[in-house]
Amino acid sequence: MNGAQDVGGMTSFGPIDPEPNEPVFHARFEPRVLANVLATGALGLWSGDASRFARESLPPPFYYTRSYYEIWLAGLEKLLAEKHLVSADEIAAGRALHDLQDMPLKVFRAEKVAPALVRGWPSDRPANNQPRFAVGHRVRAKNINPPTHTRLPRYTRGKTGIVENVRGHFVFPDTNAHGAGEEPQWCYNVRFSARELWGDEADPKMSVSIDAFEPYLEGV
């Protein structure tokens, strides 16, 4: 979807101001939010892509006025409510108020956290077909505006670029975010010139590269 998070190439948001010696967490609640996102994700009731979509589908006025982990918390609350694991009054109270029926059995135990974080959650999958595009192919990013999840940046849609690398075969977030299956797709690194993206006033020496799934692209 064209959510509040998709601000690449847009203006009027001000400069990026990196924080010197930035700490991992800025507030005491932040590590608790991260821990709860990991623990509830281990229940197996939603995918990491669904978790991302829950955050990205928050209303823009909320999204733009909240910190990183406040957005993560709101996305988690949204998923928990959708799965009937919490109620609106419990979210407002910040504690359990009702007995939970049919509690999921999967538990992410403390001793498994560190090994899981080291291992990660790989999304590459075996391929049963060949990639449609190869290095050097000219491709155009499709001009799509789905109401569902997508990882294709708005500023590249309808623009033409060059395939610079075939990344591999990975879980397709657009289906996985909505429980429609992993539907693995080929993924490519595509380079766009700055002038292709932003017109003749852009620096002719600049370019932008993105990773794009095969369903996002068409041959030119």
TACOR-V62557 format. One record per backbone hydrogen bond with DSSP energy under -0.5 kcal/mol. CO is the residue of the C=O (numbers start at 1). NH is the residue of the N-H. Records with the same first field share a line. If there is no record, write none. Layout:
CO=NH, NH
//
This chain:
1=3
3=6
5=7
7=10
15=17
16=18
18=20
19=22
27=30, 31
28=32
29=33
30=34
31=35
32=36
33=37
34=38
35=39
36=40
37=41
38=42
40=43
41=44
47=51
48=52
49=53
50=54
51=55
52=56
53=57
55=58
56=4
59=62, 63
60=64
62=65
63=66
67=71
68=72
69=73
70=74
71=75
72=76
73=77
74=78
75=79
76=80
77=81
78=82
79=83
80=85, 86
81=84
87=91
88=92
89=93
90=94, 95
99=101
107=109
109=112, 113
110=113, 114
112=116
113=117
114=118
115=119
116=120
123=171
134=137
137=163
138=220
139=161
140=218
141=158
142=144
151=153
153=156, 157
154=157
156=159
159=141
161=139
162=191
163=136
165=167, 189
168=170, 187
169=125
170=185
171=173
172=175, 176
173=177
175=178, 180
176=179
182=172
185=170
186=214
187=167, 168
188=190, 212
189=164, 165
190=210
191=162
192=208
193=197
194=198
195=199
199=202
203=206
206=194
208=192
210=190, 212
212=188
213=216
214=217
216=142
218=140
//
